[in-house]
Amino acid sequence: MARIAIHGFGRIGRTALRIALQNKLFVPAAISDIKDVSTLAALFAVDTNYGRWPETVEVQDNTFVIGGRQIPYHDVTQALPDWGALGIDLVIECTGRATTRAGAQAHLDRGAKQVLISTTSKSLADCDAVLLPGINLENYDPAHHKIISMGSCTTNALAAVIKVLQQNLGIESAFFSTVHSYTNSQSLTDQPMKDRRDSWAAAENIIPSSSGAAKALLFIWKDLKITGKAYRVPTRTGSIAEVNAIVNRPTTADEIRDIFRKAASTAPLKGILGVLEEEWASSRIVGDPHSSIVDLPLVQVMGDRLISVATWYDNEYGFTSRLVEMAAWLTQAQPEVLASSQR
């Protein structure tokens, strides 16, 4: 049985544990963070976005006990755990800080066999591969890919849309914008921040922001002509991204809707890409495990080549669903596992 550790028990780390246990994908062999274990256990037990965990959650001797499952906790205030001594096969890096090779390599130096990063690496040189389920897992090379980036929540949401458009219509050029829930990089009150726009209260403002998704998409499709931006808004989770593109051939809104219906119901995007047939708001997709949920009523075409496609995503739950599935797949590394995950 493979041994997986979750490093960083914040929003993504705690959601990863929820999904891994709910879906019976794995029980982590270790969890590590810099905060006190009792507070972390309480935050896992009662989550503002996803509710109460249905089992008992306790702490005994620096060990999480969740529904009888014992998961050792490691305080990493001073140093990373000795992953080799713990027999860890893969570390899911959920701190959001291992964007450079040196940050991820530290886990390998401590004995882990692989590192799966829950964010976008600064450059292709800072990881061995950028791999997204449903998009490019056929590129996985277990002999050489030890540091793997999963990109961001927005990267995964957009990648599904871009892949479908590329394969069916071709993209001449594209812009995207994402309306994204506020995150921990922002402040609850007005105060000076590193990014000037983040200096205003997150729960009271629409805040323009940069998006690293364009860079990450170019890691996958180097010739893609795309750029974009983000707007942070006062919602706790649940986001929407809009792609406005000039495609290579004439099309209609009805054809685009049919293209996405088919893609959502067949491999490799089944279970990863979803569609909405009716009009909804963001609360509809909170807790939805899809990476990308195309809003079919919002599809628009001007002329016959300028198109607009909007896709919803729970920026925590959807992305983290792929993250833990990817961790399970990497540690099994069997072709039939990949096939079954995409049926």
GUPADREN-801037 format. One record per residue: x, y, z of N, C-alpha, C, O in turn. Coordinates in pm, whole numbers, plus 50000, padded with zeros to 5 digits. Layout:
N
XYZXYZXYZXYZ...
END
This chain:
343
500854988150000500005000050000500895012450000501775013850085500655021549905501435033749896501175042650017500075042450073502175050450056502065059350170502135073750120503125077950060501065081250145500915094950097500855104350216500175101550314501565115550208501535125750312500925138550257501095141850140500205145750344499695159050309500525169250385500515169450508501245177650313502075188050375501405201550354501265206350241500995207650465500215220050459498765216650479498135210750391498205220450595496845216550629495935228750635495185230750730496035236950528495155248550514493935244950433493455233550439493405254550356492175252250281492285240050190491395231550189493365239150113493505227950019493845215050091493305204450058494735215650188495115203450260493945197050333493775184850328493135205350402491995199650474490935194350378490325183950403490705201550268489745196650169490245183850104489455174950073491555182950083492135170650028491855158750119491515147850071492005160750249491735149750343490255145850337489935133950338489365155750332487935152650323487635143950201486965133750212488135148150086487815140949963488455127149962487835117449919489705126250008490395113350011489635103250097489505091650060489145107750213488415098750302487005095850250486565084350252486305106150204484955104250153484925094350037484045085850029485885095649947485905087349826486735074649842486915067049748487235072549964488015060449996489195058749901489505047649857489855069849870491025069449782492285065449858493075057349809492465071049976493595067350062493405073950198492665083650212494095068350297494215074650428495655079450439496565071250432495885092450455497265097350460498075090550570497565087450678499345088250540500235082550640500775093250733501295090150840500635105950692501115117050775500485130050726500165131550608500315139350820499915153050790500905162150859501275159750974501355172650791502315181850853501915196350829501345199850726502235204650928501915218850922502705225851033503465219551106502505239151044503215246751147502285251251260502735257451356501005248251249500035252651350499765241551452500155230051433499075245351561498835235351664497785225351619496815229051552497985213151653497195202151601495735202851645494855198851569495465207751765494085208351813493245218051730492095215151697493825229651698493105239251615492875233751475491805235551418493885227151420493745221351286492655210651284491885209651188492585202651390491545192451398490155198851404489215193951341490045209651480488755216551489488345222451355487175221851318489295228051282489005233751151488595222951050487785225450961489155211051066488735200050980487335195351017486515192450930487055194551146485775189151193484595197851151483525192751118484785211051153483705220351119484265230151015485065238851048483825228750893484335236850782483255246650735482125242550708483605259350726482635269650689482025266950552480825269250531482835262250458482345259950322481615246750306480625245950233482085236250372481595222750343480935215650460480565203950449480775222650572479985217250681480765208350778481995207950776480035201450863480635192950966481045179550909480335173750825482185174550954482595161050917481705151150992481475152951111481205140650924480175132050986480695122351090479895115051150481995121851114482555112551213483195120451326483375132651317483545113551433484255119951543485665123951498486325116551425486095135451542487445140451513488105143751645487635152551718489185136751677489885138751804491385139751780491875136851671492095144151883493555144351881494065136452000493675138952114494945126851972495555118852078497045117852051497455112151951497845123452141499315122552129499805126751990500495119151922499435139051949499875144351820499425135651703500125134651602498295129551718497735121251613496265124851592495495125451688495885127351467494475129151436493795115351445494315105451393492655114851509491845102651512490495106451452489685113051516490275102151328489085106151253488275093651222488655085451138487155092351289486345080451271487115067651297486885057551231488035068151392488845056551426490155055451347491035047651384490285063051240491535062751162492595071351232492315082651270493775066051249494855073351314495815078851209496385071351130495995092151210496875098751114497875107251191497485117551248499145103451196500145111051272500315125251219500295127751098500475134651314500705148651278502145152451309502695148551413502765160151218504145164451236504225179551230503835185751130504725185651338504945200051341506245202951266507295197751301506155211151162507335213851078507855228051098508425233951007507645233251218508145246651248509655247351231510185257351183510345236851269511805236651264512355230051138513335234751081511735219351094512245212050977511175202750922510225199250992511345198850796510455189050737510645175550804511725172650855509605167250805509785153650858510785145750774511075149250660511305135350834512155125950760511225116650683510835106050732510885120850561509915113150482510435099050453509655089550447511735097850435512305084650408512095075150524511705063550503512335079850645512145071350763510675067750781510345057150835509785076650736508345074050746507825065550631506655061650630508685062750534508295054450421507315061150326506465054550267507425074450312506475082050231506825080750082507945083650040505845076550005506015075349860505765088649789506465092149694504755096149836504395108649769503935118849871503155115849961504435131149856503995142349937503095151249852503505155749745501865153649899501015163649835501345176949899501025179350016501995185649824502495198449875501375208849867501085214049759500755211749981499575220549984499835233950050498885240950086501095237650067501375250550132501215262250036501035273650078501285259449904501255270149806502575277249790502665286949715503605272649860504905279649859505975272549777507015278549747505755260149739506795252549669506715255049518506605245649439506775267549479506655271049338507985270449264508015271049141509085269149337510395267649275510895253349296510415246249384511865249449215512415235949226513025233549364512885222749421513685243749418514325242049549513285238849656513525230449743512145245549651511105243149750510545229149742510305222849845510345224049621509825210449605510905200049630510635189449688512125202849587513235193449602513495190149749513975179249780513175199349838513405197149981512705184450029513225177350115511535181549973510815169450012511535156849962511605146850033512055157649841512815146249787514095144149868514485132849895514735155249907515955154349986515685147950123516585142250184514445149050169514085142950298513535128850280513035122850376513625123550158513315109450139512035106050067511785094350040511195116050036509985113149959510365108849818511375113249764509555100249758509855095449623509315104849515509895106049407508185111649545507575120949451506925132449527506585131149645506765143649458506085155249515505025159849416505325161849298503805161449463502715166549382502345180449436501905181749550502535190649353502385204449399501005209849363500555208749249500335215649464498975220449443498945235049396498095242849439499875238449310499905252049255500745251949129501305241649091500845263449066501625264648943503085267448974503385276549052503995259848916505415262648932505765275648860505115279348762506785282348909507165295248849507565293748703507305302648621508195282648670508605280048532508625264948510508525257148605508765260948385508865246648357510115240548418510155228648449511145248848436512375243848497512215240948645513055234148705511135245948705510925244048849510145231448882509875228748999509785223748781509145210748805509575201348693510195205548595509255188648708509575179048603508455177948500508695174148386507225181448541506105180748449504925188248506504735188848628504125194048417502815199648453501785189948397501625188748276501075182948486500155172448444498765175148501498615177348622497765174948414496385177348454495515165548411495525161748294494775159748505493865148748468492895153148359492335164148363492695144248262491795147148151492425155348041491845156847933493625160648067494255169747970495495163547907495575162547784496455159247988497715154647930498425143948012499655143348012497675135348082498325125048163499095114848080499925107548133498815114347950499565105147865501045108747859501865100747814501395120947903502795125247902503565120848026504765123348037502895114348120503545110548246504645100348223504445090148158505825103248278506985094448270507435091648413508135099948473507075080148470507395077548611508885077148640509295079348754509685074548541511135073848564511755087648582512795089048647511125097848526511715111248527510865121948595511385132648629509605119448616508725129548674508585127448824507725119948870509445134148900509445133149046508795145249110508235144149219508875156849044508225169049091507155172648989507475176448876505905171549029504795173348936503905184748984503465184849099503655194248896502765205348926501385202448869501245197448758500355205748948498965204148903498375217348854497185218048824499205227948845498655240848808497755246148919497925242549035496805254548882495895260548978494465256248950494185249348852493555260549036492135257749013491675263848881490945257448805492105276148854491705282848730492345276048609491715274848504493595271648623494255264348514493455252048475493215249648356493025244248575492265232048546490905235148485490455228048396490255245748533488955249548478489095253748332488315249448246490075262148304490265267048168490805256348075490435255847958491675247648126492305237548040491275228447975491425224747859490235224848049489195216247992488495223247876488225217147773488195236147894487545243847787488465245447668488055243447553489705248947695490685250947586490885238047508490935238347385491005226747577491215214147507490055210947413490275206847298488835212747460487665209847376487605219347256487325214947144487855231947278487825241647166488945238847067488725239346946490135236047118491275233147030490995221146940491255221446820490455210646999490255198246924489115199246824489125192346722488125207746852486935208146767486855220346674486315219446565487405231546718487285243746639488625250346607488745257546509489615247846690490885254746676490775268846732489735275346720491845273646795491845286946855492915295546787494095292146787492485306646731493425316146674494045324746784495265326446788493215330046872493685337646989492545338447089491375336847053492905341047217491865341147321492265349947438493445351247471491255355747501491375362547629490465355447728489415350147690490865355347854489965350247957489925360048073490865367748095488845359548146488765366448276488075357048372487145349748334488525357248496487915348548596487415357048712488115365948760486215354148756485625360548872485755350448986485065340348989486655353349079487175343349172486905347349316487055359049352486505337949398486305340549541487585345549606488685342249562487445353349711488635358349781489415346849844488865336149870490695349249869491565338849924492425344650036492325356550068493275336250094494115340550206495215350350167495875355950254495405352550038496415362549997495885376750017496635386350002494605377950049493995391050068493785393950217494055385550303493295405950244493105410350381491625412750408490885416750318491185410350532489805412950570489545427850592488405432350583490595435450621490445449750645491415457450555492375451750505491155470150535492055478550456493405479650526493485484150640494455475450458495805476950511496795475150396496475468450298497985480750407498975479550298499355464950276499675457650370499305460750150499685447250113500725447950001500905458449939501405436749976502425436349872501845440149737502425448249665500695434449703499975438449584499015449649624498135447549707499195461449566498425473249609496915470849610496235474849704496385464249507494935462249500494435453249614493295454549658495295444349662494915435749774494845443349906494475437550008495185455949905495185463950027493785467550074493625472550186492765465149992491395468250031490655455650077490935444650030489715457350168489045446250235488425436450136487625440150051488805423750150488405413450054486905411150054486325408149949486255412350169484825409350178483935421150140482715420250148484555432350098483785444350068484095450149931483515460349893484995443949855485435449849729485515439649616485735427749639485345444349494485735436849375487165441149345487425452849319488085431649347489505435049341490155428749219490275416549212490565436949120491295431449005492595424949049493255429649142492945414148984494145406649020494755400348896494105398948793496005396648908496645389148799496245374548809495765370048912496445367148701496175352848701497365345448640497825348848531497845335348712498945327348659498485316448565499295308748514497175315748541496645304948457497145305748314497385295348251497295317848260497755319148121499135312848105499395305648009500025315648202501365309848197501305294648205502015287748132500465289448294500365275048311499795268348187500225257448150498825274848121498275269247997499325268447889499335259147808500235278147888501315278047789502335267147820503075262747731502395262647945503235251047977502715238647904503495229747870501415238147882500785226547819500675228247668500985219047593500245240147624500115243147480501025255047449500595266547458502265252247413503255262947400502935272947289503405284247293502135268847190501805277847080500455284747098500015292147010499805282547211498505288547236498655303647255499545308147328497805311447191497825325847207496695329747302495545331147261497045331447429496035334347530496635342947641497805341447675495845351647697496215359047817494935362247892493835360447839495065367048016493855369648092494135376148226495285379048260493065378248301493155384748432492065379248522491205371548479492115383348647491165378448746490545390048822491125400848832489355387548875488705396748967488325388849091487605378849082488815393149208488445386749333487165393349387487045405549391486215384949427484915390049471484555384149607485105373949647483615390649679483265386249816482355374049820481205375049864482845362749775482175349849796483175340449860484385341849838482695330849939483605322250016484265311649930485425308249953483545306349831484135297449732483155296649615481975299849629483655292349501482845291749381483195303049287483005314749320483725299749170484235309749075483745306748935483205295948908483925316348845483545314548706484585321048617485055332048645484955314148509485915319448413485255320348276484475311548238485565330848204485005332748071486125333447969487075341147984486005325247865486965325147756486315331647634485265327247587486945342147584486505348647461487575346147356488715350547370487205339147251488205334447155487745336347011486555336146979488735338146926488505337346781488905323346739490065319446755487955315846685488235302046646488545301246497488305310646421489085289746457489625288546322488595285846214488895286946095487395282346253486375279646151485025284746198484825286746317484095286946107482755291546146482055281546237482215269446222481275286746331480535278246423479265285346468479025296846430478475278646548477255284446605477215281246753477925272346800476375288446827476215285846969475685271746993476125264947086474765267346911474215253846927475275243246904475325233246976476145245246805477205235446782478145234946902478555224146944478495246546956479415246847071478785239747190479465232247260477505241847213476835234947324476885219747305477145212447400476645215247183476695200747156478115195247173478295184047221479095203047134480495198847149480815196547297481465186647332480365205747384480675204347526479835193447592480315186647683478605191647547477815180447600478515167147573478605158547661479005165547451479675153047415480965151247494481255140347544481755161947506483025161047578482815157547725483595150047783481735162947785481465160447925480985146247952481035141548066480535139347850479955125947869480875114647822480515102947831482065118247772482975108047720484395110247773484745121247816485195099747770486595100747809487335109647709486965109947591488355116847753488975116347887488425126547987488925127248099487415134447949486955145248035485725141848118485285149948200485155130048099483985126248179484355126248327485355120248367483545132948408483835134048550484725145748585484825149548702485355151548486486245163048504485575175748452485615186248516484955174648336484185185448275482705182648292482245171548268481955192748335480515191448346479835202448265480505211648217478525201448249477765211948183476515215048264475985206348333476055227348254474785231648313473845235248201474175243348114472665229348202471665231848098470745243448134470115249348046470645246848263469735257148309470515268648372471715267648395469805279648400470435291448457470625289848608469665287148681471875291548655472195290148796473125301448840473685308648757473265302848972474255311949031475325303549101475255291249101476315310249161477515303349208477255293149319478005283449330476215295049401475955285349508475705271349453475925261449524475235270249330474945257249268476185248449259476065236249267477355254449244478545246249218479445244749341480525238849331479045249949456479845248149576479805233349616478735227549633480975227349630481065213149661480965204049541480925191849556480915209749421480865201549299482275196849265483195205049260482475183749241483825178449219484395180649080485565177749058483605185648984484155188048851485195199348853485085208748932486175198248768487165208948753486595220948681487015232248704485615218448593485125228648501483685225148464483405213848424482765234948478481345232248455480825242948360480515254048402480725239648232480375249548130478895253248142478015244548147478635266248147477275271448154476755272848011477045282647943475985262947966475545262747825474655274647787474795279647675473755279447875472975291147837473805303747814473345313047748475025304347868475875316047852476755315647726477445325347697476725304647652477515303747529476995314047428475795315147404477925321547371477565331847273478505331347153479675327547167477995335247037478805336346916478455349446847477275352346825479475357246811479255369446733479835367046594480985362946580479025369746490479445365846357479425350746353478405344546383480545344846317480615330246322481935324946375482165312846376482825334146421484125329446471484535335446605485485330646667483855345846651484145351546782483185345446884481975347746879483735337446976482885329847067483175333447212484245338547245482205330647299482365332747442481815320547515480675316547494482655314647600482275302847678482605305647825483745309047857481625304147913481835306148057481765292748128480915284348098482675290948224482715278248297482855280748446483695288748489482015274048526482045275048670483055265248729483395255248666483525268048849484345258348923484385262249070484565273849104484225252249155484495254449297486005254449310486655244049300486555266349332488005267949327488735260149436489955258649429488025255249536488635246449635488295231849606489195223749588487025228649602486615214649597486875208149462487305196649456486615215249353486815209449222488285206449196488645195449156489125216449221490565214549200491115203549292491895195149248490715203749418491255194149513490785179949483491475170349515489625178649422489185165349379490175159349280490505147549289490655167549186491645162649089492975159849159493665150249126493305168149257494585166749326494695153249396495695146249382493655149449471493735136749543493595124849448494205114449471492795126249343492715115549243494075113549177494495102249151494745124649150496075123949088497075117149182497885108949138497015120449310497905114149407497685099149411498645091449414496425095049412496115080749415496595073949288497145062949293496405080549175496835074649048498345073549038498865063248994499055083949078500515083749071501105072549155502085066149114500525070049271501095059849359500685045749319501265035949367499685044549231499365031549175500055029649041500535018749010500095040448961500855040748835500545028848744501445023048684499265025348734498855014648644498015020448531497115028448559498265016948406497485022348295495985020548311495205029248272495555009148368494125006848380493485016448481492285019248472494285021448577493755031148671493415044048599492365050048623494295048348510494045060248429492805058348345491965067348337492675046948282491515044548196490225044948276489235050748231490225038748394489005038448474488645051948527487465054948544489655060548554489365073848608488795083048503488295093748536488855079048376488395087848270487215082048194486845087148089486615071448247485415065948183484205074248219483095071248175
END
